[in-house]
Amino acid sequence: MKHTFLLTWTATAACLALSACSVLETDKIDYKSAGKGVSLEVPPDLTQLAAANRYQMPGGNVTASGYESAQRAQAASPNTTAAMAVGDVRMERLGGERWLVIDRPADKLWQPVRDFWQENGFLLAVDEPRIGIMETDWAENRAKLPQDIIRSTIGKVFDQLYSTGERDKFRTRMESSNGKTEVFITHRGMVEEYTSQTKDSTQWQPRPADHELEAEFLRRLMVKLGVSEEQSKAVVAAGGVQPAARVAEQNGTPVVQVDDDFDRAWRRVGLALDRTGFTVEDRDRSQGIYFVRYLPPDPNRKEAGFFGRLFGSTPKAAEALKYQVRVTSTGGQSVVRVLKGDGTPESSDNARRIAQLLADDLK
């Protein structure tokens, strides 16, 4: 349960009284992973990629006047992507979405990114260079714990008795394009909620994705790749405009209409799939297709227990349905379609649910 302590009733009461006056250090990040991950070697299909030139890092200072110029240019053309580069690393932003574009091949980035997550307190639950996806295990941000006098003394010995009631995991996706690598980081969160008025039992429930956490880890990854702390903070400060997205019907099938060209729509749909927990088995950017697995809601399905809901494995492939999520574009407008696994039109309730999930995240 939330903030559970194995103390006597008197000590617990004193702790609660003190913690009521404490301040949560929400401006800090100190993650500790909850389980064991896996570690795989980079396979030949990535190591055979053509080597990129080495770049000087970092190149030049980021100035306030430079950002003001970029902001004015973006305001004049609001549907463009904001991009600020330092050395061979740049951050691009469109509305609330941010990602990195790095002038290095994917096989040269995989190990540094893997090290980055481990250095930040995470273990890897998914490590798949073949499809460019890396995902952390569920972890707790220990910096959110109350920093009161009780925890500062007892917590040194019994630190595991304290819990924030929240868990986070992050997915990193890499895509190669024109000799460069695009890196996306998405967040998924769970929160422990009481299931009765007596507060004698709890259940883990999804909570909204935290875009600021995504931005912070992108910034930290920039530092890992050679950008200074000051430059990385300046880059993250750049703003953006969010394009619209809506669900519509075409020929009796649900689609998502997005006010974006193909490149931007492709990136944003990939981020939406990552955040909403779809299993992306493969993708074909040239055809605009993500191959995904989806587990439809079943009110009769028996829910997992406390630890099963939080730390359970991915649902079996046999229970999940395979779909294609296809992005097509004309000019500055894109359409996202949910198709059956064989690429034929899909008009089922599941297709409508998927379209709505994507539209909600793309708004």
Buried (B, 14 or more C-beta within 10 A) or exposed (E): EBBEBEBEEEEBEBBBEBBEEBEEBEEEBEBEBBEEBEEBEBEEEBBEBEEBEEBEEBBEEBEEEEBEEBBEEBEEEEEEBBBBBBBBBBBBBBBBBBBBBBBBBBBBBBEEBBEBBBEBBBBBBBBBBEEBBBBBBBBBBBBBBBBBEBBEEBBEEEEEBBBBBBBBBBBBBBBBEEEBBBBBBBBBBBBBEBEEEEEEEBBBEEBEBEBEBBBBBBBBBBBBBBBBEEBBBBBBBBEBBBBEBEBEEEEEBBBBBBBBBBBBBBBBBBBBBBBBBBBBBEBEBEEBBBBBBBBEEEEEEEEEEEEEBBBEEEEEEEEBBBBBBBBBBEEBBBBBBBBBEEBEEBBBEBBBBBBEBBBEBBB
